[in-house]
């Protein structure tokens, strides 16, 4: 390769398509989604007869931190028109919320309108009943050698990430990279991203012994309470999943930079066998200040802005990040006095977090580029 061609390759911008949310709001967007997806080139990632994992976040029970079902239904219909066989999927959570096991997770999804009957595609929770079934994927990154990923993501023919873009108290913001990295990991993977040490037992433990029977390494003994032997514990998080009294705790002690970098390396694992077979869509709607995993409602910090699909996950997140920061402020109670459009809203919300760490690390790993060309769909 000549020096001139090499330079051109380095400076080539990724295309990020952009569908502005106008006066018509959600109904207008739903009707125009097929045109946007056609223009974005995402159709080239799927073929007739293929199983397509549509990675979602179904939202915690009774709150609105998720992409709306009417949008997802249009995406599913678009995939099916191309002959693909899509299914909606996510993994169970590490924390004990309304999506900690597959039964409660399906219940929460159905509560928000994500059912086969309503959407036109089945909902498959990846990782088994308690989120502990996994496939180890080689990453060989600076922080993660092998990442435990939900098997359905690995075995699917293609992957479409449908992410709700918002703020996040640990990673600054959550978009495509978080939807893939944190969202496709097994329970053990989620623990690895959040904690450098082992689970611990709270005083509320009633010494029932359930955790002992589930521990694969015989690392737990029971006296007055359960006791975890850190030298034997492998961090699989089985004890967290099965404890009936929620007495096994997580030490949320990874630095925000380390957590972001691990998350990106897990995203790389989720995409490891999907070269040319993955697409990414960010919905910049209901941009809440913190993670969607909170069980309480939050106000949006900006008006609804756009839907942005891309074949590049890094460019998709960078574009969404820039669009939010350029937007006028809404829900000013969540932001500091005197805040204005054009500044970094995510740094203002979470001043101890540098949200660009995930973008820089993803670019360094070769997942995509932060340089993009924004193409508006009329």
N, C-alpha and C positions, 0 to 999 in steps of 0.2 A: 504493500500500500504506500503510495507516495505521501510526502508530507502534506501536500495540499488536500488530498482526500481524507487523510487522518484528521486534519484540522476541521474539515467540513463535518465529519462524523461527530467530533466532540461538541460542536456548537449547534448541531441540529436540534430543533425544538420539537417537543412532543405536542400533538394536537389534543386540545381539550375542548369539547363541544359544550355549548352553553345555551340553555333554554331559560329565558328570563320569566320569572313569575310576575304576571301583570295583573290588571284589574280583575280578570276572570278568576284568579286564584287557583285553587286546587282542581276544579272541574276543567278549567282551561288547560292546565298542565297535563291532566290525565288523557285528554283527547289528543294532545300533541306529542305524547311520549313516543309512539311508534315512529313518527317522522324523525325525531331526535335520535333515536337508536339506530335507525337506518343510516342517517348522516354520519354517525360516530364511527362506523366501521366495526362495531361490536358483533355484527352478524357473522363476520368471518371467523369468529372464535368457536362457533358451534356448527355441527353437521346433523343431518337427518338421522334419527334413531339414537342419538347420543344422550346419556344421562347428564344433566346439567345441575350442579349444586348451586342454588341461589342463596348465597350467604346473607342471612337477615339477623336483625336484633328485634325480637318480638315485643319488647317493652315489658317493664315491670307492671304488675297488676294495678289497674285503675289510674295509670298516668299516661301521658301522651308522648313520651320520649321514644318515638319510633317512626319509621316511614309508614304513611297511611296505606291501608289495604287497597284502596281504589287505584293507587299508583302501581302497586305490586301486581295487581290483577292484570293491568295493561302490559306489564313486562312479561308476565307468564304467557299471555296470549300471543305476544310478539315472538317469543321463543318457540311456542307450539306451532305457529304459522310457518316457521322455518323447519319444522319436522322434528325438533328436539323434544326430549322428555324431561322437563324441569321438575325439581322438587325444592321446597323451601327448607332451609336447615340452619341450625345453630348448635352450639354446645351448651351444656349445663354450666351454671356459674360456680365459682369457688366459694363465694360467700353464701350464707343461708337466707336467700330471698325467695321470691315467688317462682324462680326458675332453677332451683338447686338440684332437682331430679327430673327425670323425663316426664313423669305423670303430672307434676305441678307445672312444668314448663309447657306442656301441651295445653293444659288448662288455661294458662296465662295467654298463650297464643290465640286460642279460640275466643277468649274474652275480648280480644282486640280485633277479631274478625279474620284471623289467619287460619282458615280451615280449608280442606279440599273442596267442600261444597261452595264456599264463598269465593275462593281465589282461583280454583280450577287446577290446582296441583297439590299433591300430598305434602304434609309437614313431617319431616324426618329429623328427630333430634340425634345429633351425632355423638358418639362416645358411650352408648349404652345407658342403662337405667340410671346410674349414679355418676356418669361422666368420667368413668375410670378406664373404659376401653379405649385403646390408642394404637397408633402406628408410629414407630420411631422413624424419623426422617433425618438423613444426614444433612447437616448444615455447614459444619466446620467454620463457624464464624468466630469472631474474637471472643465472644462470651458463651455461645451455645454450640456444642459439638453435634448433639442429636436432639431433635425436638419431638416431643410426643404430641401428635396431631390426631384429631378425630378421624377415624378410618374412612368415613364417607367422603371427606374432602379429597383424600388421597385416591380413592377408588373411582370417583366420578370422572367422566370423560372431559368435562369442562367445568369452569367455575365462573360465576358472575357475582361479584360483590355489590350488594345494594346497601349503602351505608347512610346513616343519619349523621350529618356533620354537626358537632356541638363542642362546647368547652369540656375540659376534663381536669380534675384537681391534681392528677399525678402526671399526665402526659401533656398538659396544656390544652390540647384539643384531641378529639377523636374523630377520625374519618375512615378512609379506606384502609390505611395501614393498621389501625387499631382493630377494625372489623375483621381483618385477616389474621393478624398476629395474636391478639388476645382472644378473638372470637373463634378461631379454628383450633386452638390448643385444648388438650384434655385438661382435666382438673389438676393433674400433676404439673402440666406445663404452665397453667395459670399461677400455681404456687411458686414455681421457679422464677417467673417474671417478677413477682411481688416480694419474694422473701429469699434471703441468702441463708436463713437458718431454718430449723425444723419446727413443726407445729408444737404447741404446748398445751398442757391440760389446765383448765380453769378450776377454781375451788368449787364450782357448781357441780363437778363430776360426782355421780352417785355410785360409782364403782360397779356398773351393771355388767361390764365385761364384753359388751357387743364389739367394741373396737378390737379386742384381742383376737376374736375369731376371724376378723377381716384383714388383719395386718399380715402382709405376705412375707415379712422378714422376722416375725416373732420378736418385734422390737418393743412390745407393750406388755407390761405386767400390771396386776391389779392388787392393791392393798386397800388402804382407806380411800384412795383414789387411783385412777389409772396413772401409770408412769411410763413415759416414752424414753427409750434409750437412744440418745442422739447418735451414738456410734453405729447403731444398727439401722436406724431410720433412713429410708431412701427418698423421702419426700414425695411419696405417691399420692398422698392426701386421701387415702381410703378412710382413715379414721375421722377426718373432717366430714366426709360424706355420710358416714353411717351413724355418727353419734346422735342418739335420740334426744339428748338434753342440750345439744349445741355447746358442749363443754370443751371441745378441742378448738383452740384458737390459732390464728395466723399472726405471725410477727410481720407486720407490713413495714419492712425495714430496708428494702432496696431504695437507693437514691433515685430521684426522678430521672436522671440521665441514664442510669443503668437500666432502669425499667423500660424506658423508651427504646434503648438499643437492643435489649433482649426481645422486646415486642417486634421490632423490625426483623430480627433474625428468625423469629417464629413465622412472620409473614412470608419470608423467603422459603421456609419449609413448606408452608401451605401452597406455594406456587411452584414448588420444585419440579413437579412433573406436568406442569401446565403451560409450557412455553407455546405461545401462540393460541392458547386455549383458555384464556382468562380475559375478562373485561371488568370494568370498575365504574360504578355510578355513585356519586355523592349527591344526596338531597340536602340542600342548604335551606331547610325549613325548620321552624320551631327550634331555633339555635339556642339551646339552654346553656347556662353557664357551667354546669357540671355533668358528670356521667349520667347516661340514661338508666343506669342500674339503681339509682335512688328511687325509693318507693313513694316519694312525695313530689308534687307538681312544682315546676319552676317556670318563671316567666322568660320569654325570649329576649335576648340582648340586642337583636337586630330584626327588622322586618324579614319575611320570607324573601329569598333572593333568587334562587335558580336551581336547576338540576344540571349537574355537570358530569357527563360520561367521558371516559378516555380508555385507551388501550395501555396507558401508563399509570400505575398506581401512585407514583410519586408526584407526577404532574397533576393528577386529579386532586390530591390533597393540597399541593401548593396553590393551585388555582382557587380552591375553595377557601383556603386560609386568607389569600389576598382579597377575595371578594367580600368576605366578612369584615376584614379590617377597613376596606374602603367604604363600607355601607354606613348609613346614618345609624344613630343609637336608638334602640327601643328598650323599654324596661330598664331605665337609667338607674333604678334603685340597686341593680346588681353591679354597677360600675362606680368608679370614683367621681367626685365632683369635677366638673370642667372637662370631662372626657369628650373627645371629638372624633369624627370620622377621619380615617387616614392613619391613626395610631394603632398600635397592636392591642386589640381588645383582650386577647388571650393572656398577654403578659400583664395587663391591667387587672384581670380577674384573678390570676394566679402568679403573683410577682416572683415567687421562688422557683418557678418552672420555666425553662427555656424550651418552648414547643418546637423549635427548629432542629433540636437534636435528632428527632426521628426522621425528619426530612433529609438532613445531612447524612445520617448513617445509611438510610435506604439508597441514596444516590451513590455513596461509597461502595455499597455492596453490589451495585449494578442492577438494582430493581427498576430503575428509571431515572429520569432527569427532572430537576426543579425548573428548567427552562421550558416554557410552553408557549404555544400560540392559542389564543382563545378565539373560537369560531362560534359566532352566534347563529342559532337556528331561528328563523322567523316563524 
